[in-house]
Amino acid sequence: MARILNFGSLNLDQVYRVDAFVQPGETKSSLSLETHCGGKGLNQSVALARAGAEVWHAGLIGCDGDMLYEKLRESGVNLTQLERSDNVSGHAIIQVDNHGQNCILLYGGTNQALTEDYIDRALDAFGSDGLVLVQNETNLVGSIIKKAHKRGLQVAINAAPMDEKVFTYPLELVDWLVVNEIEGAAIAKCEFEVDILPKLETLYPKMNVLLTLGKRGAVCVRGQERAKSGIYSVKVVDTTAAGDTFLGFFLTEALDQKSLTDALALATAASSMCVQVMGAADSVPLRADVLAAIERGTLGKTGEWGGWR
């Protein structure tokens, strides 16, 4: 079984349904407002757990974080290393339009309050067997990577949201890089998508890469093994946690030494189910439901990989 310690962000998501995104200088009324549990870290822990992995979540929740704690607990995540703070939790203001697309404004809150001592305690408790997962929504990401690698743990980073901090991280110590085409091109320092994987292989020859391409599917490289996948054609309601769902299901399979083709297939089905439901963590499906949907063929057939652009 895949065993993962996720130093992950935790956000309270305020989701505003709008007919179109608010433009500069514009004031408009939303069609609805809902509050959900989110943050890339929480979403990915929920996805990993629902995909069947053993997941430990490390991070801080604020005085307003009971809802976040309960969401992780009910999803089967190990919370022995989750600590509370008197400050407010991270939160996000999310607009979702009539096409299911979203735009997100983040406030870091307790996600930016990790300390070196806390990181050491969590790593010591987890031990030296498994993988450490980080995203770019907490502080001390570079330190977490170094400390995990020194302990002999594998490391995966979802370099999102992409900013200049990513270039300060010791990416040469990373075993798995999970990025979309924009993030991948920035890290690879290239202009064209077709050059992302060759450039990353030159810069980081020991790194495995999962590159997601939105509606065109995904591409993955693990050593000499390579695979591509298209997507299912489904009605999109909300894409908020689709990438996190994809990552959770993919990593669970890949760490269990499944083929990249099989890992991509399960992740594609899971994310296709996710986008048909409003919300972030609440939209992540259970492994059994994903397998049942694949067996019944209720998602249809996956399309061809969409190619580079």
LOVEX-280467 format. One record per residue (C-alpha): residue number from 1; residue in one letter; x, y, z. Coordinates in Angstrom, 2 decimals. Example, Ala and Ser with C-alpha at 12.3 -4.5 7.8 and 13.67 -1.06 7.14 Angstrom:
# LOVEX-280467
(rec 1; a; (12.30; -4.50; 7.80))
(rec 2; s; (13.67; -1.06; 7.14))
//
This chain:
# LOVEX-280467
(rec 1; m; (0.00; 0.00; 0.00))
(rec 2; a; (1.23; 3.49; -0.87))
(rec 3; r; (2.31; 5.33; 2.29))
(rec 4; i; (2.38; 9.15; 2.11))
(rec 5; l; (3.06; 12.05; 4.47))
(rec 6; n; (1.46; 15.16; 3.03))
(rec 7; f; (2.71; 18.53; 4.31))
(rec 8; g; (-0.39; 20.09; 2.88))
(rec 9; s; (-2.33; 23.33; 2.83))
(rec 10; l; (-5.78; 23.47; 4.40))
(rec 11; n; (-8.30; 26.08; 3.25))
(rec 12; l; (-11.88; 27.01; 3.85))
(rec 13; d; (-13.20; 27.60; 0.32))
(rec 14; q; (-15.88; 30.22; -0.23))
(rec 15; v; (-17.29; 29.28; -3.62))
(rec 16; y; (-19.26; 31.92; -5.53))
(rec 17; r; (-21.23; 30.76; -8.58))
(rec 18; v; (-21.19; 33.50; -11.25))
(rec 19; d; (-22.35; 33.74; -14.86))
(rec 20; a; (-18.91; 35.15; -15.77))
(rec 21; f; (-15.79; 36.09; -13.78))
(rec 22; v; (-15.70; 39.56; -12.22))
(rec 23; q; (-13.71; 41.99; -14.35))
(rec 24; p; (-11.50; 44.87; -13.09))
(rec 25; g; (-13.65; 47.71; -11.80))
(rec 26; e; (-16.83; 45.60; -11.95))
(rec 27; t; (-19.26; 44.88; -9.11))
(rec 28; k; (-21.74; 42.05; -9.57))
(rec 29; s; (-23.97; 39.73; -7.59))
(rec 30; s; (-23.17; 36.04; -7.34))
(rec 31; l; (-25.76; 33.40; -8.13))
(rec 32; s; (-24.94; 31.40; -4.99))
(rec 33; l; (-22.40; 31.00; -2.18))
(rec 34; e; (-21.23; 27.76; -0.56))
(rec 35; t; (-18.43; 27.02; 1.93))
(rec 36; h; (-16.37; 23.88; 1.37))
(rec 37; c; (-13.19; 22.30; 2.70))
(rec 38; g; (-10.29; 22.78; 0.31))
(rec 39; g; (-6.68; 23.72; -0.19))
(rec 40; k; (-4.45; 21.65; -2.43))
(rec 41; g; (-3.05; 19.81; 0.55))
(rec 42; l; (-6.41; 18.80; 2.00))
(rec 43; n; (-7.84; 17.91; -1.41))
(rec 44; q; (-4.84; 15.73; -2.19))
(rec 45; s; (-4.92; 13.97; 1.18))
(rec 46; v; (-8.61; 13.21; 0.69))
(rec 47; a; (-7.96; 11.99; -2.86))
(rec 48; l; (-5.05; 9.79; -1.77))
(rec 49; a; (-7.09; 8.28; 1.06))
(rec 50; r; (-10.13; 7.69; -1.15))
(rec 51; a; (-7.84; 6.11; -3.74))
(rec 52; g; (-6.65; 3.61; -1.14))
(rec 53; a; (-3.35; 5.00; 0.15))
(rec 54; e; (-2.24; 5.28; 3.78))
(rec 55; v; (-2.11; 9.05; 4.23))
(rec 56; w; (-0.72; 11.15; 7.08))
(rec 57; h; (-1.53; 14.85; 6.92))
(rec 58; a; (0.93; 17.34; 8.43))
(rec 59; g; (-0.05; 20.97; 8.76))
(rec 60; l; (-1.70; 23.59; 10.96))
(rec 61; i; (-5.36; 24.47; 11.28))
(rec 62; g; (-6.62; 27.63; 12.89))
(rec 63; c; (-9.28; 28.47; 15.42))
(rec 64; d; (-11.85; 28.18; 12.62))
(rec 65; g; (-10.62; 24.79; 11.38))
(rec 66; d; (-12.99; 22.21; 12.91))
(rec 67; m; (-14.64; 21.66; 9.53))
(rec 68; l; (-11.23; 20.94; 7.96))
(rec 69; y; (-10.30; 18.45; 10.69))
(rec 70; e; (-13.58; 16.57; 10.32))
(rec 71; k; (-13.30; 16.32; 6.54))
(rec 72; l; (-9.86; 14.71; 6.80))
(rec 73; r; (-10.94; 12.43; 9.65))
(rec 74; e; (-14.03; 11.13; 7.88))
(rec 75; s; (-11.91; 10.44; 4.78))
(rec 76; g; (-9.63; 8.13; 6.78))
(rec 77; v; (-6.55; 10.38; 6.93))
(rec 78; n; (-4.09; 9.92; 9.82))
(rec 79; l; (-4.25; 13.19; 11.81))
(rec 80; t; (-1.75; 12.46; 14.58))
(rec 81; q; (0.61; 15.11; 13.19))
(rec 82; l; (-2.00; 17.80; 12.48))
(rec 83; e; (-1.63; 20.67; 14.96))
(rec 84; r; (-3.91; 23.54; 15.94))
(rec 85; s; (-3.13; 27.26; 16.05))
(rec 86; d; (-4.86; 30.29; 17.57))
(rec 87; n; (-4.60; 32.06; 14.19))
(rec 88; v; (-7.07; 31.73; 11.31))
(rec 89; s; (-6.84; 28.92; 8.79))
(rec 90; g; (-6.01; 29.47; 5.16))
(rec 91; h; (-8.96; 30.33; 2.96))
(rec 92; a; (-9.83; 30.83; -0.68))
(rec 93; i; (-12.36; 32.94; -2.56))
(rec 94; i; (-13.37; 30.96; -5.64))
(rec 95; q; (-15.46; 32.07; -8.58))
(rec 96; v; (-17.00; 29.28; -10.67))
(rec 97; d; (-18.60; 30.29; -13.98))
(rec 98; n; (-21.31; 28.66; -16.10))
(rec 99; h; (-18.68; 26.63; -17.98))
(rec 100; g; (-17.34; 25.09; -14.77))
(rec 101; q; (-14.07; 27.02; -14.92))
(rec 102; n; (-12.73; 28.69; -11.79))
(rec 103; c; (-10.47; 31.49; -10.62))
(rec 104; i; (-9.10; 31.49; -7.08))
(rec 105; l; (-7.79; 34.07; -4.60))
(rec 106; l; (-5.81; 32.55; -1.71))
(rec 107; y; (-4.98; 33.73; 1.81))
(rec 108; g; (-2.27; 31.63; 3.46))
(rec 109; g; (-3.22; 31.87; 7.14))
(rec 110; t; (-1.85; 28.96; 9.18))
(rec 111; n; (-0.52; 27.35; 5.98))
(rec 112; q; (2.34; 29.84; 6.19))
(rec 113; a; (3.14; 29.14; 9.86))
(rec 114; l; (5.08; 25.85; 9.69))
(rec 115; t; (8.33; 25.75; 11.70))
(rec 116; e; (11.53; 23.74; 11.35))
(rec 117; d; (10.86; 22.00; 14.67))
(rec 118; y; (7.37; 21.03; 13.60))
(rec 119; i; (8.66; 19.57; 10.33))
(rec 120; d; (11.23; 17.49; 12.21))
(rec 121; r; (8.59; 16.16; 14.63))
(rec 122; a; (6.25; 15.12; 11.83))
(rec 123; l; (9.02; 13.42; 9.83))
(rec 124; d; (10.32; 11.61; 12.91))
(rec 125; a; (6.84; 10.29; 13.66))
(rec 126; f; (6.29; 9.14; 10.06))
(rec 127; g; (9.58; 7.23; 9.83))
(rec 128; s; (11.75; 6.40; 6.84))
(rec 129; d; (9.33; 4.34; 4.71))
(rec 130; g; (7.18; 6.09; 2.12))
(rec 131; l; (6.85; 9.37; 0.26))
(rec 132; v; (6.55; 12.99; 1.37))
(rec 133; l; (4.23; 15.20; -0.70))
(rec 134; v; (4.39; 19.00; -0.82))
(rec 135; q; (2.65; 21.77; -2.74))
(rec 136; n; (3.52; 25.45; -3.15))
(rec 137; e; (0.80; 26.64; -0.74))
(rec 138; t; (2.80; 26.36; 2.51))
(rec 139; n; (6.04; 27.87; 3.80))
(rec 140; l; (9.35; 25.98; 4.24))
(rec 141; v; (8.76; 23.72; 1.23))
(rec 142; g; (12.47; 23.65; 0.38))
(rec 143; s; (13.34; 22.63; 3.93))
(rec 144; i; (10.75; 19.83; 3.90))
(rec 145; i; (12.24; 18.46; 0.66))
(rec 146; k; (15.78; 18.47; 2.08))
(rec 147; k; (14.81; 16.90; 5.40))
(rec 148; a; (12.68; 14.19; 3.76))
(rec 149; h; (15.39; 13.30; 1.26))
(rec 150; k; (18.01; 13.12; 4.02))
(rec 151; r; (15.82; 10.58; 5.83))
(rec 152; g; (15.67; 8.38; 2.72))
(rec 153; l; (12.05; 9.19; 1.88))
(rec 154; q; (10.82; 9.73; -1.66))
(rec 155; v; (9.59; 13.25; -2.39))
(rec 156; a; (6.81; 14.48; -4.68))
(rec 157; i; (6.00; 18.12; -5.36))
(rec 158; n; (2.96; 19.61; -7.01))
(rec 159; a; (4.51; 22.93; -8.06))
(rec 160; a; (1.29; 24.89; -7.84))
(rec 161; p; (0.48; 27.67; -7.61))
(rec 162; m; (3.59; 28.49; -9.66))
(rec 163; d; (5.72; 31.43; -8.52))
(rec 164; e; (9.36; 32.40; -8.06))
(rec 165; k; (9.68; 30.42; -4.82))
(rec 166; v; (9.65; 27.18; -6.79))
(rec 167; f; (13.03; 28.04; -8.32))
(rec 168; t; (14.57; 28.20; -4.84))
(rec 169; y; (13.57; 24.61; -3.99))
(rec 170; p; (16.10; 21.75; -4.34))
(rec 171; l; (14.24; 20.13; -7.22))
(rec 172; e; (17.22; 17.87; -7.90))
(rec 173; l; (16.15; 15.95; -4.75))
(rec 174; v; (12.57; 15.43; -5.99))
(rec 175; d; (11.44; 11.97; -7.17))
(rec 176; w; (8.07; 13.04; -8.62))
(rec 177; l; (7.21; 16.39; -10.20))
(rec 178; v; (3.50; 16.99; -10.86))
(rec 179; v; (2.78; 20.03; -13.04))
(rec 180; n; (0.49; 21.36; -15.74))
(rec 181; e; (1.81; 22.68; -19.03))
(rec 182; i; (2.31; 26.24; -17.75))
(rec 183; e; (4.14; 25.17; -14.60))
(rec 184; g; (6.17; 22.59; -16.50))
(rec 185; a; (7.33; 25.08; -19.13))
(rec 186; a; (8.38; 27.54; -16.42))
(rec 187; i; (10.45; 24.96; -14.54))
(rec 188; a; (11.94; 23.55; -17.75))
(rec 189; k; (12.69; 27.08; -18.96))
(rec 190; c; (11.26; 26.45; -22.41))
(rec 191; e; (8.68; 28.05; -24.68))
(rec 192; f; (7.08; 25.04; -26.36))
(rec 193; e; (5.22; 22.19; -24.65))
(rec 194; v; (6.96; 19.53; -26.71))
(rec 195; d; (10.26; 20.58; -25.11))
(rec 196; i; (9.08; 20.30; -21.47))
(rec 197; l; (9.88; 16.64; -20.84))
(rec 198; p; (13.24; 16.59; -22.72))
(rec 199; k; (14.35; 19.75; -20.89))
(rec 200; l; (13.32; 18.39; -17.50))
(rec 201; e; (15.14; 15.14; -18.22))
(rec 202; t; (18.31; 17.12; -18.93))
(rec 203; l; (17.94; 19.32; -15.85))
(rec 204; y; (16.77; 16.58; -13.47))
(rec 205; p; (17.68; 13.15; -14.93))
(rec 206; k; (16.45; 11.19; -11.87))
(rec 207; m; (13.06; 12.91; -11.71))
(rec 208; n; (9.76; 11.23; -12.67))
(rec 209; v; (7.24; 13.65; -14.19))
(rec 210; l; (3.45; 13.75; -14.42))
(rec 211; l; (2.45; 16.48; -16.88))
(rec 212; t; (-1.26; 17.32; -17.09))
(rec 213; l; (-2.62; 19.10; -20.16))
(rec 214; g; (-6.22; 19.89; -19.23))
(rec 215; k; (-8.70; 18.78; -21.88))
(rec 216; r; (-5.89; 17.22; -23.91))
(rec 217; g; (-5.09; 14.65; -21.25))
(rec 218; a; (-1.81; 13.84; -19.51))
(rec 219; v; (1.70; 12.53; -20.17))
(rec 220; c; (3.93; 10.71; -17.70))
(rec 221; v; (7.56; 9.61; -17.55))
(rec 222; r; (9.02; 7.19; -14.97))
(rec 223; g; (12.55; 6.22; -15.89))
(rec 224; q; (12.31; 4.57; -19.30))
(rec 225; e; (8.53; 4.06; -18.99))
(rec 226; r; (6.29; 6.55; -20.76))
(rec 227; a; (2.51; 6.82; -21.12))
(rec 228; k; (-0.16; 9.18; -22.42))
(rec 229; s; (-3.88; 9.47; -21.80))
(rec 230; g; (-6.85; 11.35; -23.18))
(rec 231; i; (-9.93; 12.35; -21.16))
(rec 232; y; (-13.57; 11.36; -20.88))
(rec 233; s; (-16.18; 13.64; -22.44))
(rec 234; v; (-18.40; 14.52; -19.48))
(rec 235; k; (-20.48; 17.50; -18.40))
(rec 236; v; (-18.21; 19.82; -16.40))
(rec 237; v; (-19.81; 21.45; -13.34))
(rec 238; d; (-16.74; 22.50; -11.32))
(rec 239; t; (-13.03; 21.88; -12.00))
(rec 240; t; (-11.81; 23.08; -8.57))
(rec 241; a; (-10.33; 19.79; -7.25))
(rec 242; a; (-9.91; 17.92; -10.54))
(rec 243; g; (-6.12; 18.22; -10.62))
(rec 244; d; (-5.81; 17.23; -6.96))
(rec 245; t; (-8.02; 14.19; -7.56))
(rec 246; f; (-5.92; 13.21; -10.57))
(rec 247; l; (-2.73; 13.49; -8.51))
(rec 248; g; (-4.11; 11.48; -5.60))
(rec 249; f; (-5.31; 8.55; -7.66))
(rec 250; f; (-2.27; 8.58; -9.93))
(rec 251; l; (0.32; 8.64; -7.12))
(rec 252; t; (-1.48; 5.89; -5.23))
(rec 253; e; (-1.26; 3.61; -8.25))
(rec 254; a; (2.28; 4.62; -9.25))
(rec 255; l; (3.64; 4.07; -5.72))
(rec 256; d; (2.00; 0.64; -5.71))
(rec 257; q; (4.11; -0.09; -8.83))
(rec 258; k; (1.18; -0.20; -11.21))
(rec 259; s; (1.96; 0.60; -14.84))
(rec 260; l; (1.78; 4.25; -15.85))
(rec 261; t; (-0.98; 3.35; -18.31))
(rec 262; d; (-3.11; 1.86; -15.53))
(rec 263; a; (-2.32; 4.75; -13.17))
(rec 264; l; (-3.34; 7.31; -15.77))
(rec 265; a; (-6.53; 5.39; -16.58))
(rec 266; l; (-7.73; 5.34; -12.96))
(rec 267; a; (-6.73; 8.98; -12.36))
(rec 268; t; (-8.51; 10.09; -15.54))
(rec 269; a; (-11.73; 8.34; -14.52))
(rec 270; a; (-11.56; 9.76; -10.97))
(rec 271; s; (-11.01; 13.34; -12.14))
(rec 272; s; (-13.80; 12.98; -14.71))
(rec 273; m; (-16.19; 12.05; -11.90))
(rec 274; c; (-14.86; 14.90; -9.77))
(rec 275; v; (-15.64; 17.65; -12.30))
(rec 276; q; (-19.31; 16.61; -12.39))
(rec 277; v; (-19.78; 17.64; -8.73))
(rec 278; m; (-19.64; 21.08; -7.08))
(rec 279; g; (-17.01; 21.71; -4.42))
(rec 280; a; (-13.43; 20.73; -3.71))
(rec 281; a; (-12.82; 17.85; -1.28))
(rec 282; d; (-16.51; 16.91; -1.37))
(rec 283; s; (-16.26; 16.18; -5.10))
(rec 284; v; (-13.47; 13.57; -4.81))
(rec 285; p; (-14.93; 10.10; -5.54))
(rec 286; l; (-14.24; 6.85; -3.70))
(rec 287; r; (-12.00; 4.25; -5.32))
(rec 288; a; (-14.81; 1.68; -5.37))
(rec 289; d; (-17.11; 4.10; -7.19))
(rec 290; v; (-14.42; 4.91; -9.77))
(rec 291; l; (-13.77; 1.22; -10.45))
(rec 292; a; (-17.51; 0.59; -10.73))
(rec 293; a; (-17.92; 3.46; -13.21))
(rec 294; i; (-15.09; 2.08; -15.33))
(rec 295; e; (-16.54; -1.44; -15.24))
(rec 296; r; (-20.06; -0.25; -16.13))
(rec 297; g; (-18.78; 2.10; -18.80))
(rec 298; t; (-20.87; 4.97; -17.44))
(rec 299; l; (-18.16; 7.50; -18.30))
(rec 300; g; (-18.03; 6.38; -21.92))
(rec 301; k; (-14.66; 5.91; -23.58))
(rec 302; t; (-11.56; 8.01; -23.15))
(rec 303; g; (-10.66; 10.18; -26.09))
(rec 304; e; (-7.29; 10.20; -27.79))
(rec 305; w; (-4.41; 12.08; -26.21))
(rec 306; g; (-4.75; 15.67; -27.45))
(rec 307; g; (-1.14; 16.24; -28.48))
(rec 308; w; (1.17; 19.20; -27.98))
(rec 309; r; (0.35; 22.77; -28.89))
//
